[in-house]
Amino acid sequence: MMVQPVRQLVRYAAWQQSLKKNWRSQYLGLTATSIKSISTLSEDDEKNIDRLAHDILGKQRSEDVDGYRTSSKTMRQRIALSKSITLVESKSPKRRKMADSLLDRLMRESSKTNTFRLGICGPPGVGKSSIVEALGLYILGLDKNEAPEKIAVLAIDPSSHVTGGSILGDKTRMSQLSYHPNAYVRPSPSSGVLGGIGAYTYDAASLCEFANYELTIIETVGVGQSEVELAECCDLFLLLLAPGGGDELQGSKKGIVEVADVLVVNKADGELQDVARKTANEYKKAVGLLRKPAGWWGRNKNDLCSDDKSPSTPPVLLVSARTGRGIPELWELIKTYSQNGKTYIDEKRRKQRRYWLTKYLREHVLEAANNDEGTRKRKEEIELDLDNGLVAPRLAASQLWRSIITASSENNAHTKTE
């Protein structure tokens, strides 16, 4: 009677052991043989990429009938966008190769112009999702000539450092915006990446622009003073502050306040209205010491904030996501910035592209250390010395880097010989 359950337990234990052995090669990098097998994509993979690119760009398929409806095109575009974002966020080497091919094709075939990226960040509980929904619904309610017709929202949710999972609950706070036909809300995990955004948020924002979303709003996880990577992914950096969240000295500290383009004190309603006004006044005094680059607001920069005549001082606004107070003024501020600061935004995006080049290159170097068998063995030896306290982490990193360079040189020499 007990033989069958025991056999099942033995099989289950053997299965778990095989998972442990294969976990490193499966999730942290494949072997060199496996990498070679996906160096070229299959015909089916190429067809899937073509289909995704076609749908994201909103093109009609050859098999579509004459009665092809716009609603079907919109739904197909949203589905393709969701699949593409999942593709660029994947850790699978094969899917990453497909994501590279998809982005390359979209770059060549797209004619995206006049797009804008708004980054919204702040400490946990400050009301980021509520502000995003209130602002998004206000914009979509305006005339098409005064505001973008379509809005995309990328909401980054923190991932657990214990389990690796993520609730992805920001979308539940945007119930009205999520159901709007001209809004696309996509929650994504941070996947343990520091800085407030995900590892591939920049690519996800680019995909939204390829899908003709004129305004992309990026909402970060709850951040602290030094998590400012959002500035490398957006055109306008909006920092949300809570009433009573700091004094003049707090606003003078370097870090996230220093890189913010606009400071917004949320929850300026009810009992917190006076506290919010006091907080805004404290930050107005503090940001007077900050200076932004030339051409930051473009022309007419003195007209942006009536109580702040300095063109290099970030505006400080009072807003209530619950009552809608300050939302129209905030949108006018964003619109003026996008219209008058085009030259500054173009230069900012050029620097951002170089930043992400360096970041992706760093990631490829780490993958090379995991994929090359010789380098991986050398890494295990260095880690053993590190665990025994025989080498400092900084020196260990230098030794591992020299091993990667050596392995690369040997592989190149071997290739030339062949």
C-alpha positions as semicolon CSV with decimal commas, in nm:
position;residue;x (nm);y (nm);z (nm)
1;M;0,000;0,000;0,000
2;M;0,285;0,239;0,080
3;V;0,503;0,149;-0,222
4;Q;0,339;0,391;-0,467
5;P;0,352;0,701;-0,240
6;V;0,716;0,626;-0,156
7;R;0,804;0,602;-0,525
8;Q;0,631;0,933;-0,587
9;L;0,829;1,097;-0,307
10;V;1,155;0,958;-0,449
11;R;1,070;1,087;-0,796
12;Y;0,975;1,425;-0,652
13;A;1,304;1,448;-0,460
14;A;1,500;1,357;-0,775
15;W;1,307;1,620;-0,972
16;Q;1,386;1,887;-0,711
17;Q;1,755;1,789;-0,719
18;S;1,763;1,823;-1,098
19;L;1,603;2,168;-1,069
20;K;1,876;2,280;-0,829
21;K;2,147;2,160;-1,067
22;N;1,995;2,329;-1,370
23;W;1,884;2,651;-1,201
24;R;2,207;2,838;-1,261
25;S;2,226;2,758;-1,632
26;Q;1,853;2,814;-1,674
27;Y;1,815;3,155;-1,511
28;L;2,157;3,308;-1,468
29;G;2,288;3,228;-1,814
30;L;2,304;2,938;-2,057
31;T;2,612;2,739;-2,151
32;A;2,818;2,839;-2,450
33;T;2,660;2,561;-2,659
34;S;2,310;2,681;-2,576
35;I;2,400;3,039;-2,656
36;K;2,524;2,937;-3,000
37;S;2,197;2,756;-3,068
38;I;1,998;3,079;-3,031
39;S;2,244;3,307;-3,210
40;T;2,004;3,296;-3,504
41;L;1,627;3,299;-3,465
42;S;1,401;3,042;-3,626
43;E;1,162;3,122;-3,907
44;D;0,866;3,107;-3,668
45;D;1,039;3,351;-3,433
46;E;1,096;3,593;-3,719
47;K;0,729;3,567;-3,816
48;N;0,622;3,643;-3,459
49;I;0,848;3,947;-3,453
50;D;0,706;4,067;-3,785
51;R;0,352;4,024;-3,656
52;L;0,425;4,211;-3,331
53;A;0,595;4,499;-3,515
54;H;0,310;4,517;-3,765
55;D;0,045;4,534;-3,493
56;I;0,233;4,783;-3,274
57;L;0,272;5,021;-3,566
58;G;-0,101;4,989;-3,630
59;K;-0,067;4,853;-3,982
60;Q;-0,338;4,647;-4,144
61;R;-0,254;4,283;-4,209
62;S;-0,276;4,132;-4,555
63;E;-0,537;3,879;-4,441
64;D;-0,769;4,148;-4,302
65;V;-1,101;4,187;-4,484
66;D;-1,240;4,515;-4,613
67;G;-1,467;4,550;-4,310
68;Y;-1,168;4,570;-4,076
69;R;-1,275;4,786;-3,782
70;T;-1,072;5,047;-3,599
71;S;-1,167;4,889;-3,266
72;S;-1,011;4,560;-3,376
73;K;-0,695;4,744;-3,478
74;T;-0,676;4,918;-3,139
75;M;-0,725;4,595;-2,946
76;R;-0,469;4,416;-3,161
77;Q;-0,222;4,697;-3,098
78;R;-0,274;4,682;-2,720
79;I;-0,225;4,305;-2,716
80;A;0,092;4,333;-2,926
81;L;0,224;4,608;-2,697
82;S;0,165;4,394;-2,388
83;K;0,337;4,094;-2,547
84;S;0,631;4,310;-2,657
85;I;0,683;4,457;-2,310
86;T;0,680;4,104;-2,168
87;L;0,937;4,014;-2,432
88;V;1,181;4,294;-2,344
89;E;1,145;4,218;-1,971
90;S;1,224;3,849;-2,017
91;K;1,548;3,697;-1,887
92;S;1,543;3,417;-2,142
93;P;1,834;3,455;-2,390
94;K;1,613;3,350;-2,679
95;R;1,341;3,600;-2,593
96;R;1,599;3,872;-2,541
97;K;1,733;3,803;-2,888
98;M;1,377;3,838;-3,020
99;A;1,335;4,163;-2,823
100;D;1,653;4,304;-2,979
101;S;1,528;4,217;-3,326
102;L;1,184;4,368;-3,254
103;L;1,326;4,698;-3,126
104;D;1,561;4,720;-3,423
105;R;1,276;4,671;-3,667
106;L;1,052;4,926;-3,492
107;M;1,334;5,181;-3,493
108;R;1,374;5,142;-3,869
109;E;1,004;5,145;-3,961
110;S;0,856;5,387;-3,707
111;S;0,820;5,759;-3,763
112;K;0,736;5,854;-3,404
113;T;0,748;6,227;-3,336
114;N;0,619;6,462;-3,073
115;T;0,625;6,214;-2,784
116;F;0,672;6,306;-2,421
117;R;0,772;6,108;-2,111
118;L;0,657;6,220;-1,768
119;G;0,824;6,061;-1,469
120;I;0,644;6,064;-1,133
121;C;0,816;5,951;-0,818
122;G;0,796;6,002;-0,445
123;P;0,812;5,820;-0,111
124;P;0,575;5,529;-0,036
125;G;0,218;5,634;0,036
126;V;0,246;5,986;-0,107
127;G;-0,030;5,920;-0,362
128;K;0,158;5,853;-0,687
129;S;-0,106;5,624;-0,837
130;S;-0,386;5,860;-0,734
131;I;-0,211;6,155;-0,898
132;V;-0,147;5,952;-1,215
133;E;-0,516;5,863;-1,245
134;A;-0,640;6,214;-1,168
135;L;-0,395;6,371;-1,415
136;G;-0,458;6,107;-1,681
137;L;-0,837;6,141;-1,667
138;Y;-0,809;6,520;-1,681
139;I;-0,586;6,508;-1,989
140;L;-0,809;6,258;-2,170
141;G;-1,109;6,478;-2,098
142;L;-0,958;6,775;-2,281
143;D;-0,997;6,857;-2,649
144;K;-0,769;6,659;-2,881
145;N;-0,604;6,981;-2,999
146;E;-0,505;7,072;-2,642
147;A;-0,381;6,739;-2,508
148;P;-0,258;6,394;-2,619
149;E;-0,523;6,162;-2,754
150;K;-0,366;5,847;-2,603
151;I;-0,183;5,795;-2,274
152;A;0,034;5,505;-2,159
153;V;0,118;5,444;-1,792
154;L;0,408;5,226;-1,680
155;A;0,365;5,156;-1,309
156;I;0,666;4,995;-1,142
157;D;0,590;4,781;-0,839
158;P;0,857;4,670;-0,589
159;S;0,967;4,306;-0,598
160;S;1,032;4,100;-0,288
161;H;1,399;4,045;-0,206
162;V;1,294;3,720;-0,034
163;T;1,066;3,549;-0,287
164;G;1,125;3,764;-0,597
165;G;0,751;3,810;-0,643
166;S;0,558;4,133;-0,692
167;I;0,194;4,222;-0,616
168;L;0,158;4,461;-0,913
169;G;-0,119;4,641;-0,729
170;D;-0,074;4,995;-0,860
171;K;-0,327;4,932;-1,138
172;T;-0,601;4,871;-0,880
173;R;-0,573;5,237;-0,775
174;M;-0,634;5,342;-1,136
175;S;-0,966;5,166;-1,188
176;Q;-1,120;5,447;-1,395
177;L;-0,810;5,519;-1,602
178;S;-0,752;5,149;-1,670
179;Y;-1,094;5,117;-1,833
180;H;-1,055;5,427;-2,049
181;P;-1,033;5,327;-2,417
182;N;-0,749;5,573;-2,485
183;A;-0,537;5,474;-2,184
184;Y;-0,297;5,184;-2,149
185;V;-0,187;5,093;-1,795
186;R;0,090;4,838;-1,755
187;P;0,221;4,734;-1,409
188;S;0,570;4,583;-1,409
189;P;0,797;4,449;-1,132
190;S;1,120;4,620;-1,036
191;S;1,285;4,273;-1,028
192;G;1,515;4,381;-0,749
193;V;1,665;4,667;-0,949
194;L;1,745;4,976;-0,744
195;G;1,678;5,329;-0,861
196;G;1,297;5,327;-0,861
197;I;1,234;5,179;-1,208
198;G;1,268;4,837;-1,370
199;A;1,565;4,707;-1,561
200;Y;1,389;4,756;-1,897
201;T;1,155;5,048;-1,828
202;Y;1,337;5,253;-2,092
203;D;1,260;4,990;-2,358
204;A;0,898;4,964;-2,241
205;A;0,858;5,341;-2,277
206;S;1,002;5,323;-2,628
207;L;0,752;5,052;-2,720
208;C;0,465;5,271;-2,597
209;E;0,589;5,551;-2,822
210;F;0,613;5,313;-3,119
211;A;0,245;5,229;-3,052
212;N;0,160;5,600;-3,099
213;Y;0,107;5,687;-2,734
214;E;0,195;6,055;-2,730
215;L;0,232;6,077;-2,352
216;T;0,397;5,805;-2,145
217;I;0,374;5,839;-1,767
218;I;0,628;5,640;-1,567
219;E;0,540;5,584;-1,201
220;T;0,825;5,456;-0,985
221;V;0,822;5,249;-0,670
222;G;0,839;5,435;-0,340
223;V;1,184;5,596;-0,348
224;G;1,430;5,762;-0,112
225;Q;1,674;6,051;-0,143
226;S;1,931;5,886;-0,370
227;E;1,712;5,684;-0,610
228;V;1,715;5,909;-0,914
229;E;1,746;5,675;-1,213
230;L;1,404;5,792;-1,331
231;A;1,582;6,107;-1,450
232;E;1,753;5,888;-1,714
233;C;1,419;5,768;-1,850
234;C;1,189;6,071;-1,869
235;D;1,168;6,424;-2,010
236;L;1,012;6,583;-1,702
237;F;1,093;6,461;-1,351
238;L;0,801;6,524;-1,114
239;L;0,865;6,469;-0,743
240;L;0,564;6,415;-0,515
241;L;0,591;6,528;-0,154
242;A;0,368;6,454;0,143
243;P;0,238;6,729;0,376
244;G;0,479;6,765;0,666
245;G;0,735;6,562;0,476
246;G;1,027;6,796;0,542
247;D;1,150;7,144;0,622
248;E;1,376;7,391;0,443
249;L;1,688;7,193;0,541
250;Q;1,537;6,872;0,403
251;G;1,469;7,043;0,072
252;S;1,826;7,174;0,057
253;K;1,978;6,826;0,070
254;K;2,132;6,692;-0,249
255;G;1,978;6,396;-0,427
256;I;1,628;6,352;-0,559
257;V;1,518;6,712;-0,489
258;E;1,817;6,835;-0,686
259;V;1,725;6,646;-1,005
260;A;1,349;6,714;-0,989
261;D;1,202;6,951;-1,248
262;V;0,874;7,006;-1,063
263;L;0,788;6,957;-0,696
264;V;0,427;6,876;-0,608
265;V;0,285;6,863;-0,255
266;N;-0,006;6,619;-0,270
267;K;-0,301;6,573;-0,032
268;A;-0,359;6,949;-0,004
269;D;-0,715;6,905;0,118
270;G;-0,914;6,874;0,441
271;E;-0,716;6,884;0,763
272;L;-0,386;6,858;0,578
273;Q;-0,440;7,172;0,370
274;D;-0,255;7,408;0,605
275;V;0,024;7,156;0,660
276;A;0,061;7,110;0,284
277;R;0,082;7,486;0,229
278;K;0,352;7,515;0,495
279;T;0,549;7,228;0,337
280;A;0,527;7,392;-0,006
281;N;0,657;7,722;0,134
282;E;0,950;7,545;0,299
283;Y;1,048;7,376;-0,025
284;K;1,011;7,699;-0,223
285;K;1,274;7,854;0,002
286;A;1,501;7,553;-0,034
287;V;1,486;7,513;-0,413
288;G;1,592;7,876;-0,451
289;L;1,947;7,748;-0,393
290;L;1,922;7,499;-0,681
291;R;2,025;7,583;-1,036
292;K;1,926;7,399;-1,352
293;P;2,113;7,389;-1,686
294;A;2,071;7,667;-1,938
295;G;1,766;7,629;-2,160
296;W;1,594;7,411;-1,900
297;W;1,247;7,556;-1,952
298;G;1,316;7,707;-2,293
299;R;1,144;8,035;-2,378
300;N;0,888;8,213;-2,161
301;K;1,025;8,045;-1,853
302;N;0,941;8,344;-1,629
303;D;0,570;8,290;-1,701
304;L;0,559;7,940;-1,558
305;C;0,512;8,018;-1,191
306;S;0,378;8,352;-1,084
307;D;0,526;8,340;-0,734
308;D;0,872;8,231;-0,852
309;K;1,048;8,469;-1,093
310;S;1,372;8,272;-1,117
311;P;1,386;8,073;-1,443
312;S;1,628;7,820;-1,292
313;T;1,413;7,736;-0,989
314;P;1,186;7,428;-1,000
315;P;0,820;7,523;-0,947
316;V;0,644;7,399;-0,632
317;L;0,271;7,328;-0,662
318;L;-0,011;7,231;-0,427
319;V;-0,226;6,945;-0,559
320;S;-0,504;6,722;-0,431
321;A;-0,568;6,400;-0,621
322;R;-0,891;6,350;-0,426
323;T;-1,052;6,685;-0,504
324;G;-0,871;6,764;-0,829
325;R;-0,721;7,085;-0,694
326;G;-0,410;7,196;-0,883
327;I;-0,442;6,931;-1,157
328;P;-0,522;7,184;-1,436
329;E;-0,230;7,406;-1,327
330;L;0,000;7,104;-1,319
331;W;-0,097;7,004;-1,673
332;E;-0,043;7,359;-1,803
333;L;0,303;7,350;-1,647
334;I;0,384;7,017;-1,813
335;K;0,249;7,136;-2,148
336;T;0,452;7,457;-2,139
337;Y;0,767;7,264;-2,057
338;S;0,713;7,019;-2,344
339;Q;0,647;7,299;-2,593
340;N;0,923;7,542;-2,494
341;G;1,198;7,303;-2,392
342;K;1,223;7,091;-2,707
343;T;1,593;7,163;-2,761
344;Y;1,673;7,079;-2,400
345;I;1,462;6,761;-2,417
346;D;1,638;6,644;-2,736
347;E;1,977;6,690;-2,570
348;K;1,852;6,514;-2,257
349;R;1,734;6,213;-2,457
350;R;2,068;6,192;-2,635
351;K;2,245;6,165;-2,298
352;Q;1,988;5,913;-2,177
353;R;2,054;5,684;-2,473
354;R;2,424;5,684;-2,388
355;Y;2,346;5,611;-2,023
356;W;2,140;5,305;-2,113
357;L;2,407;5,190;-2,356
358;T;2,653;5,178;-2,066
359;K;2,404;5,006;-1,838
360;Y;2,318;4,735;-2,091
361;L;2,687;4,685;-2,165
362;R;2,750;4,627;-1,794
363;E;2,475;4,366;-1,795
364;H;2,628;4,187;-2,094
365;V;2,965;4,174;-1,918
366;L;2,806;4,005;-1,616
367;E;2,632;3,757;-1,844
368;A;2,962;3,680;-2,014
369;A;3,106;3,589;-1,674
370;N;2,823;3,341;-1,621
371;N;2,815;3,196;-1,973
372;D;3,185;3,123;-2,031
373;E;3,283;2,798;-1,865
374;G;3,641;2,902;-1,789
375;T;3,535;3,238;-1,649
376;R;3,262;3,074;-1,444
377;K;3,512;2,835;-1,284
378;R;3,747;3,123;-1,212
379;K;3,458;3,315;-1,058
380;E;3,381;3,023;-0,826
381;E;3,747;3,015;-0,717
382;I;3,748;3,387;-0,647
383;E;3,419;3,361;-0,458
384;L;3,570;3,087;-0,241
385;D;3,866;3,311;-0,156
386;L;3,618;3,591;-0,090
387;D;3,416;3,374;0,150
388;N;3,733;3,276;0,338
389;G;3,839;3,638;0,373
390;L;4,152;3,595;0,160
391;V;4,074;3,874;-0,087
392;A;3,890;4,206;-0,077
393;P;3,575;4,243;-0,293
394;R;3,733;4,521;-0,496
395;L;4,043;4,314;-0,576
396;A;3,825;4,012;-0,650
397;A;3,630;4,213;-0,906
398;S;3,956;4,320;-1,073
399;Q;4,077;3,961;-1,090
400;L;3,748;3,843;-1,240
401;W;3,755;4,122;-1,498
402;R;4,106;4,021;-1,606
403;S;3,980;3,663;-1,642
404;I;3,700;3,780;-1,869
405;I;3,944;3,978;-2,086
406;T;4,179;3,680;-2,106
407;A;3,898;3,442;-2,199
408;S;3,777;3,682;-2,467
409;S;4,124;3,711;-2,618
410;E;4,168;3,333;-2,622
411;N;3,829;3,285;-2,791
412;N;3,916;3,542;-3,059
413;A;4,252;3,374;-3,124
414;H;4,080;3,035;-3,147
415;T;3,824;3,173;-3,391
416;K;4,094;3,319;-3,617
417;T;4,277;2,985;-3,616
418;E;3,964;2,804;-3,730
